[in-house]
């Protein structure tokens, strides 16, 4: 490693990042409100973190697989149903769900109460997917299944069509 690379590297790791309770980028996707706490810009793009509030009776994305990143979900409140293949798993407050690359999955809030979860993406590439979907909705047109598939395809993700 060159001296210049070492200096740059040490500066990158010496910066503290802190996001306050009202801070972070907000992304609204229908009945889901996401607050991006870390988009990867402070972690060398190794990790992104978001807090999501799923309104009651919120359906999630179509079942899909990520080729290049792990996704984690820590349930802060409520109940979130995770579907993996043809199996359903209800995760409640305090549960952590980890989804490695290649595993088909989706989630939903089927209850009458909001659910809040903290999500991790390693690496961070999937945060831009949510921004892309918000941009489609900002054009005042409904989000179609094809819009979702098109956005996923840019981030090493595909629908799990073999489970449809």
HUVEN-V831215 format. One record per run of one state. SS is the DSSP state (H for helix, E for strand, L for the rest). FROM is the first residue (numbers start at 1). TO is the last residue. If there is no record, write none. Layout:
((SS,FROM,TO) (SS,FROM,TO))
This chain:
((L,1,2) (H,3,13) (L,14,24) (E,25,29) (L,30,31) (E,32,38) (L,39,47) (E,48,54) (L,55,57) (E,58,59) (L,60,63) (E,64,66) (L,67,69) (E,70,77) (L,78,78) (E,79,84) (L,85,86) (E,87,92) (L,93,95) (E,96,99) (L,100,104) (E,105,109) (L,110,114) (E,115,122) (L,123,123) (H,124,138) (L,139,144) (H,145,153) (L,154,156) (E,157,159) (L,160,160) (H,161,163) (L,164,164))
